[in-house]
Amino acid sequence: MKLFVFMMDALCASDIDFMKTLPHFAELFKKGSYVKSIEPVCPALTYCCHTSIVTGKYVKNHGIVHNEILQRGAQSGALWHGMRKDVKSKTLLDYAREAGLTTCSLSWPVSGGADYTYNMPMIVPYSYKGWNPESYLENAATKNLMDKYFWKYGRYIKGNDRSLDLYTMAIAPDLIQDFGQPDVMLVKMCDLDSVRHTDGVYHENTKEQLRKHDEEFGILVETIKRYGDYENTNFMLIGDHGQTDIHDVLKINKLFVDNGFITLDKDGNIESYIAYGHSTGLACFIEVSDPSDEALLAEVKAYLETLIDDPVISLAFVYDAQEACEKIGLAGPFDFVIESNKNIAFKEDLDGISIWGSKEPGNHKTGAATHGSCIKDRVESTTLVASGPAFKQGVVIEVADMVDEAPTMAAVMGIEMNDIDGRVLKEILR
């Protein structure tokens, strides 16, 4: 058997009804089974979720705590995770390689340098608009794909109008035709996430983008029909997180400045700090300057807890590091995690008069919509659709965990993953 996984960044559970009207997605719903709501891991950020999807582990156990490589010291704007070595555990594709199967990963986060048969990672920086993306892909992508395709398709990821989805969709069908269909193939698409950050969760443009993704998926299915082993291929459509329309933007570090937790010099730079916030979008990690100082931790926690009763900020919770680990499977270089009951995004800025900022359409933290939540029952989760010889027809599971996806994919391939947090979704397997 073979496994083909089509990932749509920011696919929402509410998209299911519309997906059922689209020709290629509808075939999977008709012939297969699906999970209405896949609950993302915490925080519901792209890199955290993608890593949990392939490891079957919560963030505290795989180590990718944010898209950014977080460090203490009141630092923002960090580089993003890119390399497979940052992940502390084995992935589905590692298990598959050990079983002698061919593996392929296209535009998957945190996969640079992975020992896969074919790999073109999502590693060129999020904001890169330059003309030399190969400098990031060298020693990160596999040589076979760079030699075969970059000279021809690299133009898609150069310049101001770069498009990772065009690049991915140029390579994917050619790879199946040129090298043969891999036993396990993961293909990730980004543009639905971008549309939702720009226009909002339920904007009409999301339907337009879903139509495009349906066409892209249809091309890859047709490629497998022509050049692969369609009859023995199991198809899965998945997402990584939902999104939430944003009403307000809270400048968390400006709030700390106003309340004496951050001191600025005459140029507006941090001179000293007691507490500093790192935004995930919908949630925020708080670090204190000396986490070994129990009195300091108690002071910061007491202040944060006053924001639970604040009628405007209205925090849903204040978890310390131990509570975050125990309650939401999260560990990292922070001392507290906070999130609002309201649709508030957090921003790290220190400047200005007000603690309130503005939405920035397209911004991955403070756009028209965002994600990064640590609340399990947010309005929008994601979903999973599966069809093929390994899957039953017509089964609908109401809710499952994101960490259940990797062991279920492995089971399709006759592989057992060890030391994981998820379970096999046996209800949908034959």
N, C-alpha and C positions, 0 to 999 in steps of 0.2 A: 504493500500500500504506500501511497504518497500523501503528503500533506501540503496544502497551499493556504497560506494565511494572508488575508487582505485587511490591513489596518487603516482605519480612517481616524485621524487625530480629531478629537472633540466630537465624535459621534455620540449622539444623545439617545437615551431610551425613547424619547418622544418622537424620534425620527422613524420609528418602526412602521407606523401606518403609511407614511409617504413612501418608504422604501418598498413596501409591498405593491406599490403601483408602478414601480420601475422595472423594466423587462428583465434585466439580468439578476438584480437582487431578488426579485419576486420568485424566480426559479428556485433559489435556495430556500426561501420560506415555504414554498409549495412542496418541495421534495424532502426537506430536512426538519430540524427542530431548532428551537431558540430559547434563550434566556431573556426574559423581559427586562431584568435589571441586573447588571453586573456592578457591584459596589466597588469603586476604586479604592486603592490603598491611600494612606495618609502620609504626606499631603498629596492631593490629586494633581500632581504636576506630571508633565509628559515623560520626563526621564525617570522619575520614580516609578510611574505606572508601567512603562515599557520594560523596565528591569524586573518588576514583580511579575509581569506577564510571562517572561521567559525563564524566571527562576522558581516561581511558585512560592516566593517568600515575601514577607513584609519588609518594609524599609529598614527596620532595626536589624534585620538579618542579612540584607544584601548590601547595605551601606551607601546607596545613592539617595541621599536625604533631600536633594533639591536639584533642579536643573544646573544651578551654579555650584561650583566647588566652594563650599562655605568654609570660612576660617574665622576664628575669633580675632578681635582687635578692631571692632567697629569699621569693618571694610565692606563696601558694596561694589557692585559691578564686576564681580569675579568672573573668571573664565568658566565656561560650561564644561560639564563632564563630557569626555569624548571617547576615552579608551576603555576597552574591555577589562583591563587590569584593575580598574577602579571598583569593579563588582567583586564582592567578597565570596560569591558562591558560583557553582556551576549553572550553566544555562541549558535549556532544552536542546539547543544545537550542539553544545558540548557533549551531552549524552548521546545524541544522534551520531556524532563523529566517532565516538568510542564504539558505537555499535556497527561501524563500517558503512554508515549512510552518507550520501552527499548532502551538503547543507548550503543554504543560500540566504543571505540577509541583505536586503536593499533598503537604504535610508533608515535603518533602525538606530535609535540613539544608544550611546554608551557601548558601541560594538567595535570601535577602532582597534585594529591589530588582533582581532579575534581569530582563532584557529578554525575558520570555517572554509569550506571548499570555495565558495564565492562570497565576497563581502565588499559592499560599497556603503560605508557607514554614513550616518548623519553626523558629520564632524566639522564641516565648514561653519564658522561662527554664525550665529543667528542674525547678526547685523552686518555681516560681510557684504560689501558691494564692489569688491575689487576684481581684478582680472587675473589672479593667480591662485585659484582655489586648489590647484594640484599640490601646492605647498602644504596644505592640511591633509590631503588624501594620501600623500606618499607615506609609506610605512604604516598606514592605517587601513587602506583598502587593499584587497588582494591584487597581486601583480597581474593575474590573468584578466581581471576586469579592467584594470587601468590600461593595460596594453591593448586590449581588444576594443575598448569603447571610448576612453576619455578623449582621444584625438578627434573623434567624430561628434560626441555629444557634450563635451565639456563646456561648450558655448552656452548651454542652458543655465549654467550656474555661475556666469560671469556678468558683472555690471549691475546697474541699478535695477534692472527688471529680471534679475535672476529668479529661476523657478526650479526648486528641487523636485516638484512633482513632474514637470516636463522631462527632467533628467532621468528620474526613476522610470517613467513610462517609456522612455526611449530605450533604456537598457533592458528592462524586464522581458519583453517579448523576444528581443534578439538573443538574450542569454538562453532562453528555453530552446530556441531554434538552433543556436550555434553549439551549445554545450550539452544539450539534452536536458530534460526536466529534472531538477534536483529532487531528491527524496523528500526533503523538508525545505520549503521556500517561504520566507517572510517578506512581504512588500508593504512598506509604510507610505501613506499619503498625508500631506500636511495642510492642504488648502482649505479644508472645512474649518479647521481651527482658526486660520487667518481671517476667514469671512466672519466667524462669530466674534472674534476679538474686535473686528472693525464695525460690524453692523448690529450685533446682538444675537441672542440665541435663536429667536423665532423669526428673524427677518426673511423676507421672500428670497433674498440672495442665497440663503442656506439651501433652499430647494434646488436652485440652479446649480449649486456646487455638488449637491448629492447626485443630480443628474449626470454631471461630469464624472464623478467617481463611479457611478453605475456603468457609464460607457467605458471607462478605464478597466474596470473589473471584467466587463464583457470582452474586451480585447484580450485580456490575459486568459480567460476561459477558452476563447476561440484558439488562442495560440497553443494551449495545452491539448485541445481537440486535434489540432493539425500536426503538432510536433511532439506531443507528450503522451502520457498514459491516462487519458481522461477517465476511462472506466474504473480505474483503480485510484483515483485521486479524491481525497477528502478536502472539501473547501470550508473555510471558516472566515466569516466577516466579523471583525471586532473593532472596538474603540478603546481609548485609553482613559478618558474622563468625560464628564459632561461639562457644561458651562453654566454660568449664572449671570443674568443681566445685572449690571452694577448701577446703584443709585447714588452712592457717595464714595469719595476717596479720602481716606484718613492719612495724613502725613505723620506717621507714628513717631519719627524722630524729632519733628518739630514739637509734638506734644511733650516729648521728654525734655527738650530744651526749655519749654515754658514751665515745666514742673521741676526744674533743677537737676535732672538726671544726666543732662549733657551740657557742657560748658563750651562755648565757642570763643575763638580768638577774634581779634579785630577784623580779620579777613573773612570771617564766617566759617572757618574750618574748626574741626573738633580739637579742643585743647585738652579736655579730659571728659570721661564719661563714667557713669554708674551703670546705665542700661542703654542698650542699642537694639533696634529692631531690624530684622531681615524679612522682607515681604515674600510670601509665596503667591501673592494675589489675594485670595480670600482669607488666608490665615497669615500669621506672623510669628516668627521665631524671635525670642528675646534673649540676648546674652547679657550677663552682668560682667563688669570689669574684672572681678575676682570671684570666681565661682566657689572658691574654698572658704569664703567669708560668709558664714551662716547668717550673721546679722544683716549683711548686705542683701542676701537672697530674701530674707524675711521682709526687709523694707520694700524691695521691688515688688514682691508678691502681694504685699498688703496694698500697695498703690494700684496694681493691676486689678485686684479684686474690687476696688471701688468703682471700676469702670463697668462692672457687671450691672450695677444699678444705675449707671448713667443712662438717662432716657434716650440720648442720641447715639452714643457709641454702643451701648448695650451688648457687652461681651457675653458670649454663650458659655465660655469656660476660660479658666486660667489653669493650665496643667503645668506642673513642674516636670523636670526631666524624667523622674521615676514614673509619674502618672502617665506621661506621654508614651513611655515604653509599654506600660502595662495595659492602658486603655485603648490606644490607637496604633500600637505596633511601630512606634517612631522613636528613633534615637539619633543624636547628632551633636554638633558643637553649639548647643544652645542650652538655656536654663529654664525657659518657659515657652509654652505655645499658647497663643490666644486667637480667638476668632469671634466675629460679631454674629449676633442673631439676625442682624439685618444684612442687606446686600451691600456691604461695605468692602472695598478693596483697600489694601494697605500700600502706602508709598513710602519710600525711605528718605525723602527729601528733608532737609533741615531748614530751608530758607522760607522767606515770606512772612506775612503778618499772621495769617490764619493757619490753623491746624488742618483745614479742609482744602483739598485740591480738586482738580477737574478731571473728568474722564478724558482719556487720550485714545480715540478710536484707532485700533490696530495694535496698541501696546499690549504685550503679553501679560502684564500685571494689572494695568489700570485702563484697559480698553472698554468698549461698550459692554462687553461681557468678559468674564475671566473664570479661572478655576483655581486649583491649589488648596481646596478646602480640606479640613480635617473633621468635618461633620459627616457622619455616615448617611444621614437621611436628607441630604440636599435634594431639592426638587428634581434635578437632573443627574442621573447616573448614566452609565453607558449600557451596551448590549452585546450579545453574541449570537450569531446565526451559524449553523453547521449543517452541512449536507454531504452525502457521499456514502460509500459502501460500509463505513464503520458506524454511521449514525442512523438512529431510528427516524421515522417520519412522523411528524405531527405532535411531538412532545413539546410542551411549553413549561419551562421552569420559571417560577415567579422571581426569585432572587438567588444570586450566587455571588461568591467573592472573586475578585480579580485573581487571587492566588490559586484559584481552582483551575485556571486556564492551562497553565503549563503541564500539570500532571494529566489533564484530560488530553491535551495534544500528544503527550508522550504515550499515553495508553493507546491512542490511535495507531502509533508506530510500533506498538509492542514493546515499549520501553517503560521501565519503572524508575521514577525519580525518588531519591532518598533524601531524608532530612529536610523536608519542606513543610510549609505552613498550610498549604491547600490540600484539596481532596480531588479525586477523579469524579467527574460528573457522570456517574454510571447511568443515570436516568436517561441520558440521550444516546448512550452507546448500545449498539447491538450485542 
